[in-house]
Amino acid sequence: MSDVAPPDAPPAPVVSDAASFAAATNATPAQMADLEAYRLLLADWNTRVNLVGASTLDAFWSRHAWDSAQIAPLAPEALTWADLGTGAGLPGVVLAILGKGRPGFRVHLVDSLAKRCRFLTEVVTTLDLPAQVHNARAENLKLKVDVATARACAPMTRLLAFAEPYLRNGAQALLLKSQDVVSELEEATISWDFDAEVVPSRSDPRGRIVRIRRLGRARKA
């Protein structure tokens, strides 16, 4: 298990607003317009439904948009994604906006709470995104995708249980976690056998991105 940036990785850009996000991601004007519309929908719905911490909305471009967008270059050829426990649609909605218009691109937004799915359905419909909302538990779906992802969803042991059906069906996992992920991974080895690569986040020096390509149940001692 490694915890280092690739040797040829450029310095992480500093994102603080829409302009710096566009510069960091090469987002088009159309994509930026969709992201701004998503930001406004999120702020509006958040007054009625607990989607994200209210204090984080002022840092939308760095805390939410850039944190989500940074995983796309880690799987540049991926066309199908499943965002497990997507909540407010992070990172899935951001990925869908950035992949909009790309032939064959699709994001599955998976959440077990109906009120969140109502919000996600409005976002997908309003912005005409290449995404599908699933009001279901992630581990109960049998979707074949290229990448399963999740952000602030669950501790690693539980998260691997959510992701296991997708990896068994050929996906890799890209999981956004905190700097404590190494201890989470160590605890997860009690129940799981896996190979993990841990990459520093480009949006927050305290964050980590875990790539998992192989996952199975740990053998009983």
N, C-alpha and C positions, 0 to 999 in steps of 0.2 A: 504494500500500500504506500503510495507516494503522496507528498503534500508540497509540491513545488510547481511553480509556473513553468510552462515550456521555455526552453532556453532562448528561443527567438521571439518570445512574446513582447510586443511593444508595451511601453508604460501605459497603465490604465488611465484613460481620459477622466477629467473631473467634470461631472455632469451636475448642474445645479438648476437648469431651466430648459425650456423647450429648445432654444437655439443650440445649447451645448449638447442636448440629447441628439438633435438632428446631425450635428457634426460628428458625434461619436458613432452613430449607427448608419450614417448615409441615408437616413429616412427621407422619402420623397415628400413634397408638399401635400400630396393626397394622403399619405400615411400619417403625416403630422396632423392633418385636419381630423382624421379618424381618431387619433390618440387624444386630441383635445376634446372631441365630442365624447369619448369614453370618460375622460377625466370629469367632465361636467355631469354626465349621467351618474358616475360614481359618487360625486359630491352630493347630488340631489337625493339619490336613494339612501345614502349613508345617514341622512337625517331621520329616516324611518326604519331602516334595517341595518343591523350591525354588520357591516361588510369589512371595513378596515378601521384602525384607530383614527379617530377624528383628527388628532394632532399630526398624523402622517400625511394628510392631504396637501398640506402646504409644501411638502417635499415630494410631490407626486413624481416628478421627472427623474429624480435620483433614487428615491426610496422604492418606487413601484415600477415605473416604466423602464429605467435603465437596468435595475436589478433583474427584471424579467428578460429584457432583450439580450442581455449578455450571453445567454445560453444558446441562442440560435447559431452563432458561428462554431459552436462545439459539435454540431451535427449538421453541416451545411447541405448535405444531400438528402436529409430527412424530409419526407413529404407528409407523413401522418404522425400526429402527436396525440397523446392522451394526457391531460392535465388532471391529476388525481387529487380530489379534495380541493377543487379550484377556488372555492369561496367567492371572492369578488372577481375572479377571472384572471388571477395572477399566478403564473405567467401566461396562461393560455390565450387570453384575449389579446395581449400585446403581441404574442407570436402570430395569432391569426391576422392581425392588422398588418404586420410586417410581411406575411406570406400571401396576402390578398393579391389575386391576379396571377399567382404562380400556378401553372397547370398541375392538377392533382394534389394541391396542397389542402390539408384539412386538419383541424384541431378538434378533438373531443373534450368537452368541458364536463367533468364528472363531479357531482356533488350530491350529498344525501339530503340536504335541506331544501325543501320546496321553495321557500322564500328567496333563497339565493338563486335558485334556478329561474325564478320569475324575472329577477334582475338580469341574469345572463341572457335569457331569451330576448328581453327588450334590447339589450346591447347588440346581440347577433343580428336581430331583425332590423334595427335602426341603421346599423352600419353595413348591412349586407355582407357579413363576414363568412369566410369559408370555415364554419364551425358548427358543431352540433352539441346541444345541451342534453346531458343524461342525468335525470334525477334518480340516482342509484348509488349504492355502495360500490366503490371502485373494484373491490375484490370479487364482486358478483357479475361483472361484465366480462365478456369474451371478445374483446376488440383486438384486431391485429393491427399494430402500429409500428412505426420505426422507433419512436422514442416515447417512453413514459416519463413524465416529469411531475414535480410537486414542490411547493414552497410553503414553509411554515405549516405543514399539514399534521405531522405526528412524529413521535420519537422513532428512531431508525428501525427498531425491531418491528413495530406495527407498520411502519411505512413499507418495509420490505414485503410484508404480508399483502399489502394493497397492490404492490407492483409485481408480485410473483407471477400472476396469470399472464401479464403482458410480456415479461421476459421469457416465460415458457413458450410464448407464441412468437418469439423472434426479436423482440424489442431490446433496446438498451435503455438504461435509466440515467437521467440527469436530474439530480435532486439538490435543490437549494437549501443549505443548512447553515448553522452558526459555527463559530470557532470551536465549540464543544463537540463537534461531530466525531472526533477521534474516539472519545470515550463512549459515544453512542454506538459507534461501529464495533468497538471491543465488546460491549454488552450484547450487541446483535449476534456475535459469533456463537453465543450459547444456543441460539435457535437456528441460525442460518450459516450456510457455507457459501462464500461469495468472493469475488475479486473486485476490489474497489480502488479507484484512482481519485485522490482528493486534490482539487485544484483551487487555489485562492480566488475569491470573488474579485471581479474588477470594479464592482460598484461600492463595496464596503470592505475595508481591510479585515474586519472581524468575521466576514462571511466565508463560506466554503461551498464549492460545487462538487458533488460526489457522482462520479461516473461508474456505473455497474453494468457489466456485460454478461456476467455469469452469476446465477443465483440458484441455490437449492437448499433443501432442508439439511441441517447439521445432523450428523450421525450420532445416535445415542451412545454414550460411553458404556 
